[in-house]
Amino acid sequence: MVAGATGLVGREVLAALLADKSCTAVHSIGRKAPGLQHPKLTAHVVSFARLPRLPRIDEAYISLGTTIKVAGSQQAFREVDFDAVVAVARAARAAGATRLGLVSAMGADPASSVFYNRVKGEAEAALQTLGLRSLVIARPSMLAGDRASLGQEERLGERLGLLLMSAFKPVIPRNYRAIAARDVAQALITAVMQGTPGCQVLLSGAMQRT
C-alpha cells in the first residue's frame, strides 16, 4: 500500500513497486487517484478522516505531507502530517502489514521547539507504538524533483536552496545536501523489503547515491 502516491516521493515509490516483479499487487490510497493505470494497481480515493477497511497487505509506505502555507494553518498542517499519517498506519496494521516505511523529514523531533519538526517527530513516535515488526523512517533533507509535473507551485526558497547546494555540493555535508526524490524512494523500499526488526532511521546522507 502506498499513501501519498501523488506526491514527489510517493510517486517514485509507486513507480518502483509497480516495476518490481516480487510485488504482486499495489494499492494506492489518497484524496485523489495517482493518474495512471497498471494491471497491479488499485487506486482508492479516500478521506483520511474516515478510512475504509483496507485489503490484506504485507507492507505499507506513507509519504503524506504538506506545508503550513499550503494547509493554511498549523492545525490544518497537523491534520495531514500527524492525524492522517497515524490513521493510515493504523489502518495498514489492521490490514495485516508488518513492515512500514514512512517519509518524514530531517530534524524531526517530538521535543523540538520548531512546530514543523515537532509534528514530524510526534508522528514518528506514534508509529513506533503500533507493534510493527519493522518500521523504517526516512528523514531526507531538501527534496529535488519535478514538482511542476505534479501540479505543485514552485517554491522560491527551495529553488534557491537547490541552486546553492548544487554550486557548493563538494563542501556541504552529505546529510544536508539536496536529495533526489527517487533516491529517497529506492532507499526506503530497499530497507522496508529487508524487514530488519525494530525501528530503523535513514538519514539523508545514507540515502544519497552520489
ChimeraX commands (.cxc) that place a marker at each C-alpha (Angstrom):
marker #1 position 0.00,0.00,0.00 radius 0.5
marker #1 position 1.17,3.49,-0.84 radius 0.5
marker #1 position -0.34,6.58,0.78 radius 0.5
marker #1 position 0.58,9.86,-0.87 radius 0.5
marker #1 position 1.31,8.42,-4.31 radius 0.5
marker #1 position 0.63,11.76,-5.99 radius 0.5
marker #1 position 3.48,13.49,-4.13 radius 0.5
marker #1 position 7.14,13.88,-5.01 radius 0.5
marker #1 position 8.46,10.82,-3.15 radius 0.5
marker #1 position 5.23,8.83,-3.17 radius 0.5
marker #1 position 5.11,8.93,-6.95 radius 0.5
marker #1 position 8.57,7.38,-7.09 radius 0.5
marker #1 position 7.65,4.73,-4.51 radius 0.5
marker #1 position 4.59,3.76,-6.54 radius 0.5
marker #1 position 6.52,3.53,-9.81 radius 0.5
marker #1 position 9.24,1.38,-8.24 radius 0.5
marker #1 position 6.75,-1.03,-6.66 radius 0.5
marker #1 position 4.81,-1.42,-9.90 radius 0.5
marker #1 position 8.06,-2.27,-11.69 radius 0.5
marker #1 position 9.14,-4.76,-9.01 radius 0.5
marker #1 position 8.35,-8.32,-10.10 radius 0.5
marker #1 position 8.27,-9.52,-6.49 radius 0.5
marker #1 position 5.34,-7.20,-5.77 radius 0.5
marker #1 position 2.10,-8.82,-6.98 radius 0.5
marker #1 position -0.41,-6.06,-6.15 radius 0.5
marker #1 position -0.23,-2.41,-5.15 radius 0.5
marker #1 position -2.99,-0.36,-3.51 radius 0.5
marker #1 position -2.73,3.42,-3.50 radius 0.5
marker #1 position -4.81,5.48,-1.12 radius 0.5
marker #1 position -5.21,9.23,-1.25 radius 0.5
marker #1 position -7.58,12.11,-1.72 radius 0.5
marker #1 position -7.11,11.71,-5.46 radius 0.5
marker #1 position -6.07,8.89,-7.78 radius 0.5
marker #1 position -2.43,8.79,-8.96 radius 0.5
marker #1 position -3.43,9.31,-12.59 radius 0.5
marker #1 position -2.01,6.16,-14.11 radius 0.5
marker #1 position -3.22,2.66,-14.86 radius 0.5
marker #1 position -1.40,-0.60,-14.32 radius 0.5
marker #1 position -2.54,-4.23,-14.04 radius 0.5
marker #1 position -1.16,-4.45,-10.49 radius 0.5
marker #1 position -2.57,-1.13,-9.28 radius 0.5
marker #1 position -5.84,-0.49,-7.45 radius 0.5
marker #1 position -6.44,3.15,-6.56 radius 0.5
marker #1 position -8.62,4.04,-3.58 radius 0.5
marker #1 position -9.84,7.65,-3.31 radius 0.5
marker #1 position -10.47,8.20,0.39 radius 0.5
marker #1 position -10.98,10.69,3.19 radius 0.5
marker #1 position -8.19,10.23,5.71 radius 0.5
marker #1 position -10.64,11.15,8.46 radius 0.5
marker #1 position -12.85,8.19,7.51 radius 0.5
marker #1 position -10.65,5.48,6.06 radius 0.5
marker #1 position -12.37,2.38,4.69 radius 0.5
marker #1 position -11.23,-1.10,5.58 radius 0.5
marker #1 position -8.16,-1.88,3.51 radius 0.5
marker #1 position -7.49,-5.10,1.59 radius 0.5
marker #1 position -4.95,-7.54,3.00 radius 0.5
marker #1 position -1.41,-6.17,2.62 radius 0.5
marker #1 position 2.12,-7.11,3.68 radius 0.5
marker #1 position 3.81,-3.73,3.72 radius 0.5
marker #1 position 2.88,-0.06,3.59 radius 0.5
marker #1 position 4.56,3.18,2.55 radius 0.5
marker #1 position 3.39,6.54,3.84 radius 0.5
marker #1 position 4.53,9.67,2.03 radius 0.5
marker #1 position 1.97,12.20,3.20 radius 0.5
marker #1 position 2.88,15.78,3.86 radius 0.5
marker #1 position 2.05,19.40,3.24 radius 0.5
marker #1 position 3.31,22.83,4.33 radius 0.5
marker #1 position 1.71,25.30,6.69 radius 0.5
marker #1 position 1.44,27.73,3.77 radius 0.5
marker #1 position -0.48,25.25,1.62 radius 0.5
marker #1 position -2.53,23.87,4.52 radius 0.5
marker #1 position -3.47,27.35,5.71 radius 0.5
marker #1 position -2.86,26.90,9.42 radius 0.5
marker #1 position -0.89,24.87,11.94 radius 0.5
marker #1 position -3.99,22.85,12.78 radius 0.5
marker #1 position -4.64,22.00,9.12 radius 0.5
marker #1 position -0.98,21.06,8.73 radius 0.5
marker #1 position -1.20,18.75,11.73 radius 0.5
marker #1 position -4.30,17.07,10.31 radius 0.5
marker #1 position -2.20,15.87,7.36 radius 0.5
marker #1 position 1.26,15.35,8.81 radius 0.5
marker #1 position 0.13,13.74,12.05 radius 0.5
marker #1 position -3.53,12.73,12.04 radius 0.5
marker #1 position -3.61,11.31,8.50 radius 0.5
marker #1 position -0.21,9.63,8.84 radius 0.5
marker #1 position -1.19,7.87,12.05 radius 0.5
marker #1 position -4.65,6.93,10.74 radius 0.5
marker #1 position -3.15,5.33,7.63 radius 0.5
marker #1 position -0.54,3.47,9.65 radius 0.5
marker #1 position -3.19,2.07,11.97 radius 0.5
marker #1 position -5.35,1.03,9.01 radius 0.5
marker #1 position -2.36,-0.66,7.38 radius 0.5
marker #1 position -1.56,-2.50,10.59 radius 0.5
marker #1 position -5.17,-3.66,10.86 radius 0.5
marker #1 position -4.95,-4.92,7.26 radius 0.5
marker #1 position -2.03,-7.15,8.15 radius 0.5
marker #1 position 1.01,-5.00,7.36 radius 0.5
marker #1 position 4.03,-5.91,9.48 radius 0.5
marker #1 position 6.52,-3.70,7.60 radius 0.5
marker #1 position 6.04,0.04,7.12 radius 0.5
marker #1 position 8.08,2.83,5.60 radius 0.5
marker #1 position 7.49,6.49,6.49 radius 0.5
marker #1 position 8.82,9.56,4.70 radius 0.5
marker #1 position 9.48,12.04,7.49 radius 0.5
marker #1 position 11.89,14.97,7.47 radius 0.5
marker #1 position 15.36,15.95,8.60 radius 0.5
marker #1 position 15.18,17.41,12.08 radius 0.5
marker #1 position 12.05,15.51,13.13 radius 0.5
marker #1 position 11.92,15.55,16.93 radius 0.5
marker #1 position 8.87,15.37,19.22 radius 0.5
marker #1 position 10.66,17.68,21.68 radius 0.5
marker #1 position 11.60,20.31,19.07 radius 0.5
marker #1 position 10.63,23.94,19.60 radius 0.5
marker #1 position 10.03,24.18,15.84 radius 0.5
marker #1 position 6.40,23.29,15.10 radius 0.5
marker #1 position 7.10,21.52,11.80 radius 0.5
marker #1 position 9.86,19.34,13.26 radius 0.5
marker #1 position 7.82,18.61,16.39 radius 0.5
marker #1 position 4.79,17.35,14.44 radius 0.5
marker #1 position 7.01,15.16,12.27 radius 0.5
marker #1 position 8.69,13.76,15.38 radius 0.5
marker #1 position 5.35,13.11,17.08 radius 0.5
marker #1 position 4.16,11.16,14.05 radius 0.5
marker #1 position 7.32,9.04,14.11 radius 0.5
marker #1 position 6.84,8.33,17.81 radius 0.5
marker #1 position 3.19,7.38,17.34 radius 0.5
marker #1 position 4.05,4.84,14.65 radius 0.5
marker #1 position 6.58,3.20,16.94 radius 0.5
marker #1 position 3.75,2.21,19.29 radius 0.5
marker #1 position 1.77,0.23,16.70 radius 0.5
marker #1 position 3.54,-3.11,17.13 radius 0.5
marker #1 position 5.02,-3.27,13.66 radius 0.5
marker #1 position 7.68,-5.90,13.12 radius 0.5
marker #1 position 9.74,-3.48,11.05 radius 0.5
marker #1 position 9.45,0.31,10.82 radius 0.5
marker #1 position 11.70,2.34,8.52 radius 0.5
marker #1 position 11.75,6.12,8.83 radius 0.5
marker #1 position 13.36,8.18,6.06 radius 0.5
marker #1 position 14.49,11.67,7.02 radius 0.5
marker #1 position 15.50,13.38,3.78 radius 0.5
marker #1 position 16.91,16.88,3.55 radius 0.5
marker #1 position 15.65,19.23,0.82 radius 0.5
marker #1 position 13.99,17.18,-1.91 radius 0.5
marker #1 position 14.87,17.58,-5.56 radius 0.5
marker #1 position 12.33,16.58,-8.20 radius 0.5
marker #1 position 9.87,17.74,-10.82 radius 0.5
marker #1 position 7.11,19.43,-8.84 radius 0.5
marker #1 position 5.65,21.12,-11.93 radius 0.5
marker #1 position 4.54,17.76,-13.36 radius 0.5
marker #1 position 2.59,17.19,-10.13 radius 0.5
marker #1 position 0.78,20.49,-10.43 radius 0.5
marker #1 position 2.59,21.86,-7.38 radius 0.5
marker #1 position 3.53,25.51,-7.20 radius 0.5
marker #1 position 7.19,26.42,-7.43 radius 0.5
marker #1 position 8.77,27.11,-4.05 radius 0.5
marker #1 position 11.16,30.03,-4.48 radius 0.5
marker #1 position 13.12,29.31,-1.31 radius 0.5
marker #1 position 13.50,25.68,-2.32 radius 0.5
marker #1 position 14.64,26.62,-5.81 radius 0.5
marker #1 position 17.29,28.99,-4.48 radius 0.5
marker #1 position 18.38,26.40,-1.95 radius 0.5
marker #1 position 18.81,23.78,-4.63 radius 0.5
marker #1 position 20.88,26.14,-6.76 radius 0.5
marker #1 position 23.16,26.98,-3.85 radius 0.5
marker #1 position 23.52,23.34,-2.88 radius 0.5
marker #1 position 24.43,22.41,-6.42 radius 0.5
marker #1 position 27.10,25.11,-6.57 radius 0.5
marker #1 position 28.64,24.21,-3.19 radius 0.5
marker #1 position 27.91,20.46,-3.14 radius 0.5
marker #1 position 31.53,19.34,-2.51 radius 0.5
marker #1 position 31.70,21.25,0.78 radius 0.5
marker #1 position 28.18,20.52,2.06 radius 0.5
marker #1 position 27.92,17.56,4.48 radius 0.5
marker #1 position 26.01,14.64,2.90 radius 0.5
marker #1 position 23.15,14.85,5.39 radius 0.5
marker #1 position 22.45,18.43,4.35 radius 0.5
marker #1 position 22.72,18.10,0.58 radius 0.5
marker #1 position 19.59,18.16,-1.54 radius 0.5
marker #1 position 18.47,14.65,-2.39 radius 0.5
marker #1 position 16.53,13.30,-5.37 radius 0.5
marker #1 position 13.06,12.05,-4.52 radius 0.5
marker #1 position 13.82,8.87,-6.46 radius 0.5
marker #1 position 16.82,8.13,-4.23 radius 0.5
marker #1 position 14.70,8.50,-1.12 radius 0.5
marker #1 position 12.04,6.18,-2.54 radius 0.5
marker #1 position 14.54,3.50,-3.53 radius 0.5
marker #1 position 16.36,3.58,-0.20 radius 0.5
marker #1 position 13.07,3.34,1.68 radius 0.5
marker #1 position 11.77,0.42,-0.38 radius 0.5
marker #1 position 15.04,-1.49,-0.06 radius 0.5
marker #1 position 15.05,-1.10,3.72 radius 0.5
marker #1 position 11.36,-1.99,4.13 radius 0.5
marker #1 position 11.70,-5.12,2.00 radius 0.5
marker #1 position 14.73,-6.22,4.02 radius 0.5
marker #1 position 12.43,-6.17,7.03 radius 0.5
marker #1 position 15.03,-5.66,9.74 radius 0.5
marker #1 position 13.19,-6.00,13.08 radius 0.5
marker #1 position 12.64,-2.82,15.08 radius 0.5
marker #1 position 12.81,0.82,14.04 radius 0.5
marker #1 position 15.43,1.96,11.53 radius 0.5
marker #1 position 16.07,5.62,10.71 radius 0.5
marker #1 position 17.56,6.51,7.31 radius 0.5
marker #1 position 19.34,9.84,7.41 radius 0.5
marker #1 position 19.62,11.82,4.21 radius 0.5
marker #1 position 23.33,11.19,3.74 radius 0.5
marker #1 position 22.83,7.43,3.84 radius 0.5
marker #1 position 20.24,7.68,1.08 radius 0.5
marker #1 position 22.40,9.74,-1.26 radius 0.5
marker #1 position 23.58,7.85,-4.33 radius 0.5
marker #1 position 26.37,10.27,-5.18 radius 0.5
marker link #1:1,2 radius 0.2
marker link #1:2,3 radius 0.2
marker link #1:3,4 radius 0.2
marker link #1:4,5 radius 0.2
marker link #1:5,6 radius 0.2
marker link #1:6,7 radius 0.2
marker link #1:7,8 radius 0.2
marker link #1:8,9 radius 0.2
marker link #1:9,10 radius 0.2
marker link #1:10,11 radius 0.2
marker link #1:11,12 radius 0.2
marker link #1:12,13 radius 0.2
marker link #1:13,14 radius 0.2
marker link #1:14,15 radius 0.2
marker link #1:15,16 radius 0.2
marker link #1:16,17 radius 0.2
marker link #1:17,18 radius 0.2
marker link #1:18,19 radius 0.2
marker link #1:19,20 radius 0.2
marker link #1:20,21 radius 0.2
marker link #1:21,22 radius 0.2
marker link #1:22,23 radius 0.2
marker link #1:23,24 radius 0.2
marker link #1:24,25 radius 0.2
marker link #1:25,26 radius 0.2
marker link #1:26,27 radius 0.2
marker link #1:27,28 radius 0.2
marker link #1:28,29 radius 0.2
marker link #1:29,30 radius 0.2
marker link #1:30,31 radius 0.2
marker link #1:31,32 radius 0.2
marker link #1:32,33 radius 0.2
marker link #1:33,34 radius 0.2
marker link #1:34,35 radius 0.2
marker link #1:35,36 radius 0.2
marker link #1:36,37 radius 0.2
marker link #1:37,38 radius 0.2
marker link #1:38,39 radius 0.2
marker link #1:39,40 radius 0.2
marker link #1:40,41 radius 0.2
marker link #1:41,42 radius 0.2
marker link #1:42,43 radius 0.2
marker link #1:43,44 radius 0.2
marker link #1:44,45 radius 0.2
marker link #1:45,46 radius 0.2
marker link #1:46,47 radius 0.2
marker link #1:47,48 radius 0.2
marker link #1:48,49 radius 0.2
marker link #1:49,50 radius 0.2
marker link #1:50,51 radius 0.2
marker link #1:51,52 radius 0.2
marker link #1:52,53 radius 0.2
marker link #1:53,54 radius 0.2
marker link #1:54,55 radius 0.2
marker link #1:55,56 radius 0.2
marker link #1:56,57 radius 0.2
marker link #1:57,58 radius 0.2
marker link #1:58,59 radius 0.2
marker link #1:59,60 radius 0.2
marker link #1:60,61 radius 0.2
marker link #1:61,62 radius 0.2
marker link #1:62,63 radius 0.2
marker link #1:63,64 radius 0.2
marker link #1:64,65 radius 0.2
marker link #1:65,66 radius 0.2
marker link #1:66,67 radius 0.2
marker link #1:67,68 radius 0.2
marker link #1:68,69 radius 0.2
marker link #1:69,70 radius 0.2
marker link #1:70,71 radius 0.2
marker link #1:71,72 radius 0.2
marker link #1:72,73 radius 0.2
marker link #1:73,74 radius 0.2
marker link #1:74,75 radius 0.2
marker link #1:75,76 radius 0.2
marker link #1:76,77 radius 0.2
marker link #1:77,78 radius 0.2
marker link #1:78,79 radius 0.2
marker link #1:79,80 radius 0.2
marker link #1:80,81 radius 0.2
marker link #1:81,82 radius 0.2
marker link #1:82,83 radius 0.2
marker link #1:83,84 radius 0.2
marker link #1:84,85 radius 0.2
marker link #1:85,86 radius 0.2
marker link #1:86,87 radius 0.2
marker link #1:87,88 radius 0.2
marker link #1:88,89 radius 0.2
marker link #1:89,90 radius 0.2
marker link #1:90,91 radius 0.2
marker link #1:91,92 radius 0.2
marker link #1:92,93 radius 0.2
marker link #1:93,94 radius 0.2
marker link #1:94,95 radius 0.2
marker link #1:95,96 radius 0.2
marker link #1:96,97 radius 0.2
marker link #1:97,98 radius 0.2
marker link #1:98,99 radius 0.2
marker link #1:99,100 radius 0.2
marker link #1:100,101 radius 0.2
marker link #1:101,102 radius 0.2
marker link #1:102,103 radius 0.2
marker link #1:103,104 radius 0.2
marker link #1:104,105 radius 0.2
marker link #1:105,106 radius 0.2
marker link #1:106,107 radius 0.2
marker link #1:107,108 radius 0.2
marker link #1:108,109 radius 0.2
marker link #1:109,110 radius 0.2
marker link #1:110,111 radius 0.2
marker link #1:111,112 radius 0.2
marker link #1:112,113 radius 0.2
marker link #1:113,114 radius 0.2
marker link #1:114,115 radius 0.2
marker link #1:115,116 radius 0.2
marker link #1:116,117 radius 0.2
marker link #1:117,118 radius 0.2
marker link #1:118,119 radius 0.2
marker link #1:119,120 radius 0.2
marker link #1:120,121 radius 0.2
marker link #1:121,122 radius 0.2
marker link #1:122,123 radius 0.2
marker link #1:123,124 radius 0.2
marker link #1:124,125 radius 0.2
marker link #1:125,126 radius 0.2
marker link #1:126,127 radius 0.2
marker link #1:127,128 radius 0.2
marker link #1:128,129 radius 0.2
marker link #1:129,130 radius 0.2
marker link #1:130,131 radius 0.2
marker link #1:131,132 radius 0.2
marker link #1:132,133 radius 0.2
marker link #1:133,134 radius 0.2
marker link #1:134,135 radius 0.2
marker link #1:135,136 radius 0.2
marker link #1:136,137 radius 0.2
marker link #1:137,138 radius 0.2
marker link #1:138,139 radius 0.2
marker link #1:139,140 radius 0.2
marker link #1:140,141 radius 0.2
marker link #1:141,142 radius 0.2
marker link #1:142,143 radius 0.2
marker link #1:143,144 radius 0.2
marker link #1:144,145 radius 0.2
marker link #1:145,146 radius 0.2
marker link #1:146,147 radius 0.2
marker link #1:147,148 radius 0.2
marker link #1:148,149 radius 0.2
marker link #1:149,150 radius 0.2
marker link #1:150,151 radius 0.2
marker link #1:151,152 radius 0.2
marker link #1:152,153 radius 0.2
marker link #1:153,154 radius 0.2
marker link #1:154,155 radius 0.2
marker link #1:155,156 radius 0.2
marker link #1:156,157 radius 0.2
marker link #1:157,158 radius 0.2
marker link #1:158,159 radius 0.2
marker link #1:159,160 radius 0.2
marker link #1:160,161 radius 0.2
marker link #1:161,162 radius 0.2
marker link #1:162,163 radius 0.2
marker link #1:163,164 radius 0.2
marker link #1:164,165 radius 0.2
marker link #1:165,166 radius 0.2
marker link #1:166,167 radius 0.2
marker link #1:167,168 radius 0.2
marker link #1:168,169 radius 0.2
marker link #1:169,170 radius 0.2
marker link #1:170,171 radius 0.2
marker link #1:171,172 radius 0.2
marker link #1:172,173 radius 0.2
marker link #1:173,174 radius 0.2
marker link #1:174,175 radius 0.2
marker link #1:175,176 radius 0.2
marker link #1:176,177 radius 0.2
marker link #1:177,178 radius 0.2
marker link #1:178,179 radius 0.2
marker link #1:179,180 radius 0.2
marker link #1:180,181 radius 0.2
marker link #1:181,182 radius 0.2
marker link #1:182,183 radius 0.2
marker link #1:183,184 radius 0.2
marker link #1:184,185 radius 0.2
marker link #1:185,186 radius 0.2
marker link #1:186,187 radius 0.2
marker link #1:187,188 radius 0.2
marker link #1:188,189 radius 0.2
marker link #1:189,190 radius 0.2
marker link #1:190,191 radius 0.2
marker link #1:191,192 radius 0.2
marker link #1:192,193 radius 0.2
marker link #1:193,194 radius 0.2
marker link #1:194,195 radius 0.2
marker link #1:195,196 radius 0.2
marker link #1:196,197 radius 0.2
marker link #1:197,198 radius 0.2
marker link #1:198,199 radius 0.2
marker link #1:199,200 radius 0.2
marker link #1:200,201 radius 0.2
marker link #1:201,202 radius 0.2
marker link #1:202,203 radius 0.2
marker link #1:203,204 radius 0.2
marker link #1:204,205 radius 0.2
marker link #1:205,206 radius 0.2
marker link #1:206,207 radius 0.2
marker link #1:207,208 radius 0.2
marker link #1:208,209 radius 0.2
marker link #1:209,210 radius 0.2
view
